[in-house]
Amino acid sequence: KDTKNSGLTQVIGQIKSIVSGKCRMWHISLDPSEEPVISGECLTLHAHTTGTTAICPCCGKRTSAIHSYRYRKIQCTEWLGHHTILILKTRHMVCTNKECGKKIFAEPLAMTHPYGRHTYDVEERIRHEALEQTARKASETLAMQHIQISASACIRVLRLMGRINPQVRTSGYVGLDDFAKWKGHKYMCVIVDHYTRQPLAVFDSRYGQEITDWLASHPEIKVVTRDGSQSYAAIISAASEFIRQVSDRFHLMQNLKKASVEPIKGLLGQVKEKMPYPYPTEEEAYKSIVEAICQMGDRRHRERVLLFYAARRLRDDGLTLAETARSLGVTSRKVYKTLSGGVLSVLNTDQKRAMKAAREMARIISTGRITPKSVEEKLSVKLHSRILHRCMSPLVCQYKKLREEVRLHNKALGEQKEVCTKVRCSTIWKYIVTGETCSRKLLKLKDTHPEVEHIIQICIGFRKMLHQEDDAPCMDNWLKDAVRCKIREIRSFALCVRKDKEAVIRACSTNYSNALLEGTVNKTKAIKRSMFNRANADVLRAKLLYSGMKWDWNYHPN
């Protein structure tokens, strides 16, 4: 027992000697009345501050008046391989300046910020591990360093860091691009410095006013690279008229490839287009329904209804009563009696009900519902199924034949076997930009379709402009030639280039591109996947901006 007590005394003495140097640097002193406590892997130390005065953070006046004492529990880095907790007795001071608005304040500490529960060294380790790993892995790594923190706390640290974009100074040459936070639904924007190769800002939206404000707040920016988006062009122009915009060469070539390869595939017959199922227009459906309504009833009733509509049509055309009767081969008195009562006196009960719902039925049919049952589900007016079938019977029979023809055509198109091998898109693209190929189909196509030669010359000319070759055409001549092309897609591409002419010219004459931005977007995808695509926007911003970047960790947003 005496040996055990003497060994513990030696350990405690060794702890005090090691801690005393650190305590002097922090302006604190170990409490002599409380011995260090070792419980498992946890080492608990009791200390108190050594200062006698403190400076008010509001007015800056020094005071020695003490209001009360408080105990703060602060986590430190490991000492002697133990998880270390410091129980620090601090003072709350009274400001003696009567004009100061802050009467009571806590004395500042050298090892942590106000309300902090970790020392600066511990916070630095937490930030470093949380930025470089996932939250769960960071928590496990810190536990091996005798720092107890949960995965949720690591996430909270990152969210605090990524709430806003930091104030930085750029080299003057930046690029911006968008990336998917939730593909197809939500997109974000990132700005990267071309010389430091570090992300500078991450925005929650793809095209927002905040991007314009950020660019306007950095007047040192001279060049901005981007893709062919006209929205980004408008944002940069709104920020400053002195910023030179550079379009990305890769995106230009990809747009040209999309505009030129598809027409060539169409000429080769490699595009299988299925026929869409036909549906009647609203007017066509309404006309058919009215004709079907007129055919309801017995023979005499149908003749009376047809006479009424024929007579009213002729009267609307400007014919007199006698001329209308002569045209229809009946007496004037019969025409007068038929028209005098109006349409309600001619139609029976079923026809009146059908006529009230005719326009709504036509509108429903034009949206793609061709069967009586599907129309009845959407119809707001209650109509007997027998009447509905009578109204839609001619239309259903007509379009049933047409839809069957389309179905057989699409089925045959899907079952059709390839007689000859297809030409790959890469082969077509190589042929377009170089004019050379080993494919017999492409060589034969050039002889049968003269416009293919024109497409090749346009694409080769654009490639030479981007690569700054000696025999490259000038931009104006290339645009005139491309606009005259017979292929609609090539003309559309040329009009887009003309609209963004200055940025495309700078892409041809400078070495700036968006390649660095594409790499940053790939890094963002890796971060999202490591966090199972659940990374918050603030977490993404923190990991992109601060990971691998030299940063002042003593900065605290609060």
Protein Blocks (a to p, Z undefined) as FASTA:
>chain_A
ZZmmmmmmmmmmmmmmmmmmmmmmnopacdfkbccddehjaccdddddfbfbdcdfklop
acfbdfbdcddddddddeehiacdddddddddddfbfkbmblbdcdddfkbcehiabdfk
lmmmmmmmmmmmcfklmmmmmmmnopacdfklmmmmmmmmmmpccddddehiacdddddf
bghkaccdddddfklopafbdcfbfbdfklmmmmmmmmkbmbdcddfbfklmmmmmmmpm
kbccdddfklmmmmmmmmmmmmmmmmnopaccddddddddfklmmmmmmmmmmmgccfkl
mmmmmmmmmmmmmmmnopafklmmmmnopafklmmmmmmnommlmpcfklmmmmmmmmmm
mmmmmnopabfklmmmmpmbdcdfklmmmmmmmmmmmmmmmmmmmmmmmmmmmmpccfbd
cddfklmmmmmmnopafbfklmmmmmmmmklmmmmmmmmmmmmmmnopaklccfklmmmm
mmmpmblklmmmmmmmmmmmmmmmmmmmmcbdfklmmmmmmmmmmmmmmnoopacfklmm
mmmmmgopacdfkbcfZZ
